[in-house]
Amino acid sequence: MSHNTNIRVRMTMSRSVRIYEFGGPEVLRIEEVPVVVPVSGEVRLRIHAIGLNRTELTLRSGRAYAKPVLPSCIGFEAAGVVDALGPGVTGFAIGDRVALVPAYSAAQYPLYGEMSVAPARSLVRIPAHSSFVEAAATWSAFGTAWSGLVALGELREGQVVLISAASSSVGLAAIQIARRLGARPIAVTRRAAKVPALRELGVASVIVSDSEDVAAEVARLTGGRGADLVFDPVGGPGLAKLAKATASGGLVALYGALAPETIAIAPFDLIGRDITLRGVSLTTRMLDDLQLAAMKAFVEEGIAEGALRPVIARTFAFDQISEAHRYIEAGEQVGKVVVTV
């Protein structure tokens, strides 16, 4: 009898990552947690792949804008199979292959795990020709790029978009979206070693910010006009240089804060050319049902056409979650890092 009871206990548990303190990758702890029953509007997923983002690294290190209460779960993006439906959920069935569009914080759902609940409104069906790894690498990157280039930037055919951190998953997604719209992407990367990989991915114009003057190079590449849209996840002192590379009447869209320093831009660099500086947040935009639906439709159409496809840098096993975080922090990858479960 006791043996059977132990089996029942094990069957209601799954492995999940939790953090009990802020710090380096070593604070990520895999432990057994109870399997949660989905409530109204939620589904439960059996997770097959987890997409890693710098959002989680920022949360884990304690640098997040809104720090979670510890101990905390963690996770922003995943793909798997629907395991259970909460009350009121329609349009999906147990066994469906789905991915998640992040419309929540990175500490709201335990997506770093074998099983997790998630909001049904965030689900997207995985095409038959796509793998769980590809699906887990899609929606944060392309959703963020869509938010900056399409929803906010209204990028059009013939315009120039300057994309910094171009070798990141979001940067590569932005390059693909720009090309789909008929715009011209100019990629910025800090390291010359990444230029060949960007060239292989079809980027014609690449600027190495560690050794080249970004504003001067953009001026040269655009006949002195500058970029209509600048898409940047770094901020800090480098944003002033990007503002100088922006065309009159252009937009600088900031979607991250990898540089911890306060942004400082000379006022007349904005006023003199009527430049707009705006922040853009995927999670905030995806709280709006119309924006969520528009983004899903745009990306799904692009995937179906073959114009949009995530670039996978490397995969890690679930037990290697700390090593995966260290790999991202080293900054050597081109594309998305995915953990398989």
C-alpha positions in Angstrom: 0.0 0.0 0.0 2.7 2.5 0.9 4.6 1.6 -2.3 1.5 2.6 -4.4 1.1 5.8 -2.4 4.7 6.8 -3.2 4.0 6.2 -6.9 1.0 8.5 -6.7 3.1 11.2 -5.1 5.8 11.0 -7.7 3.2 11.2 -10.5 2.0 14.5 -9.2 5.4 16.1 -9.1 7.6 17.6 -11.9 11.0 19.2 -12.1 11.1 23.0 -12.3 13.7 25.8 -11.9 13.4 28.2 -8.9 15.7 30.9 -7.6 16.1 31.6 -3.9 18.5 34.5 -4.3 19.7 36.8 -7.0 23.1 36.2 -8.6 24.9 34.3 -11.3 23.8 31.2 -13.2 24.6 29.0 -10.1 21.4 30.3 -8.3 19.2 28.4 -10.8 18.0 25.4 -8.8 16.2 22.4 -10.3 13.8 20.9 -7.8 10.6 18.8 -7.6 7.4 20.8 -7.4 3.7 19.8 -7.4 2.0 19.8 -10.7 -0.5 22.7 -10.8 -4.1 22.5 -12.0 -4.9 25.2 -14.5 -7.5 27.8 -13.4 -10.0 29.7 -15.7 -8.3 30.9 -18.8 -5.2 28.8 -18.4 -3.8 25.6 -19.9 -1.2 23.2 -18.5 1.7 22.3 -20.8 4.1 19.4 -20.9 7.1 21.4 -22.0 9.4 20.1 -24.7 11.6 23.2 -25.3 12.4 26.5 -23.5 13.6 29.6 -25.3 16.1 31.6 -23.4 16.1 35.4 -23.3 18.2 38.1 -21.7 14.9 39.0 -19.8 15.5 35.9 -17.6 19.1 36.7 -17.1 18.2 40.2 -16.0 15.6 38.8 -13.6 18.0 36.1 -12.2 20.8 38.6 -11.6 18.5 41.0 -9.7 18.7 43.8 -12.3 15.1 43.5 -13.4 13.0 46.6 -13.3 10.4 44.8 -11.1 12.1 42.3 -8.9 10.1 39.2 -8.0 9.5 38.0 -4.5 11.8 35.2 -3.6 11.8 32.3 -3.9 10.5 32.7 -7.5 9.8 30.6 -10.5 11.3 31.8 -13.8 10.5 31.5 -17.5 9.4 33.6 -20.5 9.1 31.4 -23.6 8.4 27.7 -24.2 6.8 25.2 -26.5 5.1 21.9 -25.7 1.9 19.9 -25.7 -1.3 20.8 -24.0 -1.8 18.5 -21.0 -4.9 20.0 -19.4 -7.4 22.7 -20.0 -8.7 25.2 -17.4 -12.4 26.2 -17.1 -13.6 28.3 -20.0 -10.7 27.5 -22.4 -11.9 26.9 -26.0 -10.1 26.5 -29.3 -7.5 24.1 -28.0 -7.5 20.5 -27.1 -5.3 18.1 -25.0 -2.5 17.0 -27.2 -2.2 20.2 -29.3 1.4 21.2 -30.1 1.7 24.9 -29.0 4.1 27.7 -28.3 3.7 30.8 -26.1 3.8 34.4 -26.9 5.2 36.2 -23.9 2.4 38.5 -22.5 3.4 38.1 -18.9 6.5 38.7 -16.7 9.4 36.3 -16.6 8.6 35.3 -13.0 4.8 34.7 -13.5 4.8 31.1 -14.8 7.3 28.3 -14.2 8.2 27.8 -17.8 11.7 26.7 -16.9 10.4 23.3 -16.1 8.9 20.0 -17.3 5.3 21.2 -16.8 3.7 24.6 -16.4 0.4 26.4 -16.5 0.2 29.3 -19.0 -2.5 31.7 -20.3 -4.5 30.3 -23.1 -4.7 33.6 -24.9 -0.9 33.4 -25.4 -1.0 30.1 -27.2 0.0 29.7 -30.8 -0.3 26.4 -32.7 3.0 25.0 -34.0 3.0 24.3 -37.8 3.4 20.7 -38.7 6.8 21.4 -40.4 8.2 23.2 -37.3 10.0 21.5 -34.3 9.5 22.3 -30.7 12.9 23.9 -30.6 12.1 26.2 -33.5 8.7 27.1 -31.9 10.4 28.0 -28.6 12.8 30.3 -30.4 10.2 32.2 -32.4 7.7 34.3 -30.5 9.8 36.5 -28.1 12.2 37.4 -30.9 9.8 38.0 -33.7 7.2 39.5 -31.4 9.7 42.1 -30.0 10.9 42.9 -33.5 7.3 43.3 -34.8 6.6 45.6 -31.8 9.5 47.9 -32.7 9.5 47.8 -36.5 5.9 47.3 -37.4 3.6 48.4 -34.6 5.7 51.3 -33.3 8.1 52.1 -36.2 5.6 51.6 -39.1 8.6 50.6 -41.2 7.9 50.8 -44.9 9.4 49.7 -48.2 12.5 51.6 -49.1 13.3 52.8 -45.6 16.5 52.1 -43.7 16.5 50.5 -40.3 19.6 50.4 -38.1 19.6 47.2 -36.0 22.1 47.0 -33.1 22.9 43.7 -31.3 22.2 42.3 -34.8 23.4 38.8 -33.9 20.9 38.4 -31.1 17.7 36.5 -31.8 15.7 39.7 -31.8 18.3 41.4 -34.1 18.1 38.5 -36.6 14.3 38.6 -36.4 14.3 42.3 -37.1 16.6 41.8 -40.1 14.1 39.2 -41.5 11.1 41.4 -40.9 12.8 44.4 -42.5 13.5 42.4 -45.6 10.0 41.1 -45.7 8.7 44.6 -45.7 11.1 45.7 -48.4 13.1 47.9 -46.1 16.9 48.0 -45.9 18.5 46.7 -42.7 21.9 47.8 -41.5 23.3 45.6 -38.9 25.5 46.7 -36.0 27.6 44.3 -34.0 30.4 44.9 -31.5 32.6 42.0 -32.6 34.2 41.6 -36.0 34.1 37.8 -35.5 30.4 37.9 -36.0 30.5 39.6 -39.3 30.9 36.4 -41.5 27.9 34.8 -39.8 25.8 37.9 -40.4 26.9 37.9 -44.0 26.0 34.3 -44.4 22.5 35.1 -43.2 22.1 37.6 -46.0 22.9 40.9 -44.3 24.5 43.2 -46.9 25.6 46.1 -44.6 27.3 45.3 -41.3 29.0 47.9 -39.0 31.4 46.8 -36.2 30.9 49.3 -33.5 34.1 48.5 -31.6 36.2 49.6 -34.5 34.0 51.8 -36.7 32.2 55.1 -36.2 28.5 54.0 -36.4 27.2 57.5 -37.4 29.8 58.0 -40.1 29.3 54.5 -41.6 25.5 55.0 -41.6 25.9 58.4 -43.3 28.2 56.7 -45.9 25.8 53.9 -46.5 22.7 56.2 -46.8 24.2 59.0 -48.8 24.3 61.2 -45.7 20.6 60.8 -44.9 20.8 58.5 -41.9 18.5 55.7 -40.7 14.7 56.2 -40.6 14.4 53.8 -37.7 17.0 52.7 -35.1 16.2 49.5 -33.1 18.3 49.1 -30.0 18.4 46.9 -26.9 21.4 48.4 -25.2 20.9 52.0 -24.3 23.6 53.6 -22.2 26.2 55.9 -23.7 26.0 54.2 -27.1 22.5 55.5 -27.7 23.8 59.0 -28.2 25.9 57.7 -31.2 22.8 55.9 -32.6 20.8 59.2 -32.3 23.5 60.9 -34.5 23.0 58.1 -37.1 19.2 58.8 -37.3 17.6 60.6 -40.2 15.7 63.9 -39.7 12.2 63.0 -38.4 13.4 59.5 -37.6 12.6 57.2 -34.6 14.9 55.6 -32.1 13.2 52.6 -30.5 14.7 51.2 -27.3 13.6 47.7 -26.3 16.2 46.8 -23.7 18.7 48.2 -21.2 21.8 45.9 -21.5 24.0 48.9 -20.6 23.3 49.9 -16.9 24.4 53.5 -17.3 21.8 56.3 -17.6 21.0 57.4 -21.1 22.5 60.8 -22.0 21.7 62.4 -25.4 22.5 66.0 -26.2 19.2 67.8 -26.5 19.9 69.3 -29.9 20.7 65.9 -31.4 17.0 65.2 -30.9 15.6 68.7 -31.4 17.8 69.7 -34.3 16.5 66.8 -36.5 13.1 66.3 -34.9 14.0 62.8 -33.6 11.7 60.7 -31.5 13.0 58.4 -28.7 10.5 55.7 -27.6 10.6 52.6 -25.5 8.9 49.5 -26.7 7.8 46.5 -24.6 6.6 43.2 -26.0 4.8 42.1 -22.8 3.0 45.5 -22.5 1.8 45.5 -26.2 0.7 41.8 -26.0 -1.7 42.7 -23.2 -3.9 44.3 -25.9 -5.9 41.6 -27.7 -5.9 43.5 -31.0 -2.1 43.9 -31.0 -1.6 40.2 -29.9 -3.8 39.0 -32.8 -2.0 41.3 -35.3 1.4 40.1 -34.3 0.4 36.5 -34.4 -1.0 36.9 -37.9 2.0 38.8 -39.2 4.5 36.2 -37.9 2.4 33.2 -38.8 2.1 34.5 -42.4 5.9 35.1 -42.5 6.6 31.6 -41.3 4.2 30.1 -43.9 5.9 32.1 -46.7 9.3 31.0 -45.5 10.4 34.7 -45.0 10.7 34.3 -41.2 12.5 31.6 -39.4 14.4 31.6 -36.1 18.1 31.1 -36.1 19.2 28.6 -33.5 22.7 29.2 -32.0 22.8 26.1 -29.7 20.6 23.8 -27.6 21.2 22.6 -24.1 19.6 19.8 -22.0 17.4 20.9 -19.1 20.0 19.8 -16.6 22.4 22.2 -18.2 20.2 25.3 -17.6 23.0 27.1 -15.7 25.5 26.3 -18.4 23.1 27.7 -21.0 22.9 31.0 -19.0 26.7 31.2 -18.9 26.8 30.6 -22.6 24.5 33.5 -23.3 26.4 35.8 -20.9 29.6 35.1 -22.8 28.0 36.8 -25.8 29.5 34.6 -28.5 26.3 33.2 -30.0 24.5 34.2 -33.2 20.8 33.5 -32.8 18.7 31.8 -30.1 19.7 29.5 -27.3 17.1 26.8 -26.5 16.9 24.3 -23.7 15.3 20.9 -24.5 13.2 19.1 -21.9 
